[in-house]
Amino acid sequence: MTGIETLSNALAERFGPRWIAKEAQRAQFMTAEGHHAPVLPDLVVRPESAAEVQALMTAANAARVPVVPHGVGTSLEGNAAAVAGAVLVDLSAMNRVIEIASADLLCVVEPGVTREQLNVELRASGLFFPIDPGANATLGGMIATRASGTNAVRYGTMRENVLALKVVLPDGTLVRTGSRARKSAAGYDLTHLFTGSEGTLGLVVEATLRLHGIPEAVLAGAWPFATLDGAVETVIAAIQSGIPVARIELLDPVAIRACNAYAGLALPEQPMLFVELHGSPAGVAEQRAMLAALGEGFGGGALEMAADANAQRRLWRARHAALPAARAMVAGAVVWSTDICVPISQLAPAVANARAAIDAAGLLAPILGHVGDGNYHVFFVLRPDDAEGWARARAVNEAMIDFALSVGGTCTGEHGIGLGKRAALLREHGPDAVALMRRLKQAIDPHALMNPGKIFI
């Protein structure tokens, strides 16, 4: 009897229709935003409570069946991809907002709550959760990859906004990490060990998250530049000057062309910054004036910004649709989205080198990203059967990583390691640090059941 059969005999009756064994239903979990080859999961289970997750993990541990956590499939490096011989645990049904503690500026949620769902439920409280990776990802998935996004320059990443967790370990034990306090010096920081662990150490079943006040005034607009270098230098100057921008996103002319066609915009096909400012009416007006003065020296055009919420939503919907917009540029194309993060002082040469390498390789690849914190993305638009094009894209990606590491940056600012950047992790941290990570995993997951094959080669 296989481990999957043993697990089914133990738990199938308890889960009923949420124990998914039919191939047609399992096949629905093969799709993801990433470019990695899909794998049909051997079994899919959809728990609805922490107690069910504990029962599942206890039985999986006894049967030595690996487990892969899954949210809504928006990860880009194969972080939640199914693995042969494993059970895929779909946590999307654990989607309750358990508590909104307005006085403490925090909330408690289950892992299947999406960021958009949370912000709808928060609206009446005057608070919001700012981490916005673009996709309507689950918060559990965002914790797993230590996600970032368009608001990170002002509000930080998941790392700064996760206060406490409840995690089910590989043997079914439920542990609590962190607290509702804003700081603690009590023992090892287990909260941030699990945040960014990509489901390789345990399954998050509850999270306490930091909230922020909805700003009194918001201005947003698209800002054209004569050159890509000028747009990037403006970002660097703005950050170094301490202007508290909420969002500042870079789109190169190729990205603008894609967004215009996909979202029905009519922006000039030139380097563009999408900018959003938060604060009081007087504060955002002052920030806008300071930004405009900085940009003028770097070839910036008119900084036209709107307070109209509908216009702002149209702008950010277009930015968030950049991945499908890139995919639509070539019929039948696949998009390989990669991300790099460098110290802000090195952003201009990093983007310039990437653009030059892309053009020299004859590739179609928009550049865009959350450049306010040094993070940029390249969307390689490739035909699935173009082996030569894929090889050239891999060479460009490796060169981007090499440059980032040479200036003290990282191979990924927010997508995580998953399947796609395991070799880059070793290059970035070296064998001794990666060996330490392996020892931590082995101590918590001695039978290597949690999301096998991810992070480590």
JOZIRA-V137013 format. One record per helix or strand. SS is the DSSP state (~ for helix, > for strand). FROM is the first residue (numbers start at 0). LEN is the number of residues. If there is no record, write none. Layout:
BEGIN
ss=SS from=FROM len=LEN
ss=SS from=FROM len=LEN
END
This chain:
BEGIN
ss=~ from=2 len=16
ss=> from=18 len=2
ss=~ from=22 len=7
ss=> from=42 len=3
ss=~ from=49 len=14
ss=> from=66 len=4
ss=> from=86 len=4
ss=> from=96 len=5
ss=~ from=101 len=3
ss=> from=105 len=4
ss=> from=113 len=1
ss=~ from=114 len=11
ss=> from=126 len=2
ss=> from=137 len=1
ss=~ from=138 len=6
ss=~ from=151 len=4
ss=~ from=157 len=4
ss=> from=161 len=8
ss=> from=173 len=5
ss=~ from=189 len=5
ss=> from=201 len=9
ss=> from=211 len=2
ss=> from=216 len=9
ss=~ from=227 len=13
ss=> from=246 len=5
ss=~ from=252 len=11
ss=> from=271 len=8
ss=~ from=280 len=16
ss=> from=299 len=1
ss=> from=305 len=1
ss=~ from=308 len=12
ss=~ from=321 len=6
ss=> from=332 len=9
ss=~ from=343 len=17
ss=> from=364 len=5
ss=~ from=370 len=3
ss=> from=374 len=9
ss=~ from=386 len=20
ss=> from=409 len=1
ss=~ from=421 len=23
ss=> from=449 len=1
END
